[in-house]
Amino acid sequence: MSRRDNQHVRCGRCRMHASLCLCPVIPRVETRTRLLLVMHRYEERKPTNTGRLAALCLSGSTIVVRGHAGKPSAPLPVAPDTQPVLLFPAEDAGPIAPFAVSERPVTLIVPDGTWRQASKVRARVPGLRDVPCVTLPRGRPSTYALRVDAHETGLGTMEAIARAFGILEGDRGGEVQRQLEWVFRVMVERTLWARGALGAGAVTGGIPAGVRRGDPGGLRGARSIADDLNRTCAPVCERRDRRAP
Ligand SMILES: [Zn+2]
């Protein structure tokens, strides 16, 4: 069954297979920092897109879809009373930490797509050239273990957002980060379980009662997990000998 045929059995909100829908465990996290996710249109329907999942968790979030052929990107809807910063390792990027004490709340702009797509965002979206670029401090490797080799410094988009909020939210940061990372882990592990790569006992939060692997219809197993997960990589850490593919 192709991915397109499979759409009807996916949750329209979290995009997981309906039997593994994450919506009951998605928290509503109130934050001072706002998330503005700039998603490439190819990401929109991918079940493995995690930027979207982060936006579902964060109350002050907006998703903008770009990359439509022949249609220039519109200026981003950044609230005028906020400090926009772009999470991307451009040549002139600085550390994110100083913005944690920003007088105005931060709007964290996060490109979501392949490295190639993300690297075009600054040039193609009006107004972004003047927005400061920030990077995360180097931390532990991605828990999206099978995709790390795509970009040495790459994290899943949601992991990067979690770490950024962990810093920007100050005293509350640790708790916000923990909540996002928990949902991320549930999503990854349910997906791995569905593909036969993880036992039910190892899935954070468990598998919903009564759900069996391969049920009902069309959980994909044939494609390699790495193939799929590599597509939603947001390379947002400090620069380290990275190359565009
Ligand atoms: Zn759902």
Boltz pocket constraint, residues with backbone or C-beta under 6 A from the ligand:
constraints:
  - pocket:
      binder: B
      contacts: [[A, 11], [A, 12], [A, 13], [A, 14], [A, 15], [A, 16], [A, 21], [A, 22], [A, 23], [A, 24]]
      max_distance: 6.0
